[in-house]
Amino acid sequence: MRTLLIVWWSSTGAARALAESAASAARQSASGVRVRCVRCDQVQAVDLIEADGLLFACPEMLGSMAG
């Protein structure tokens, strides 16, 4: 089974809502794919290594990822 890891960080809740929506849509449309949605400070190196796909959801500050 393939794994999609969604890593998020949010200060206002908007990026978290985006990550949760993406996770929900992926779970509904992708059979045979395990979807994990994890806050960035809880992600371990093994999570990144084991993931087949990554999606990052976070605020943008001055043109780069915040958090």
Secondary structure as GFF3:
##gff-version 3
##sequence-region A 1 67
A	DSSP	beta_strand	2	8	.	.	.	ID=ss1
A	DSSP	alpha_helix	14	29	.	.	.	ID=ss2
A	DSSP	beta_strand	33	39	.	.	.	ID=ss3
A	DSSP	three_ten_helix	40	42	.	.	.	ID=ss4
A	DSSP	alpha_helix	45	50	.	.	.	ID=ss5
A	DSSP	beta_strand	53	57	.	.	.	ID=ss6
A	DSSP	beta_strand	60	61	.	.	.	ID=ss7
A	DSSP	beta_strand	64	65	.	.	.	ID=ss8
###
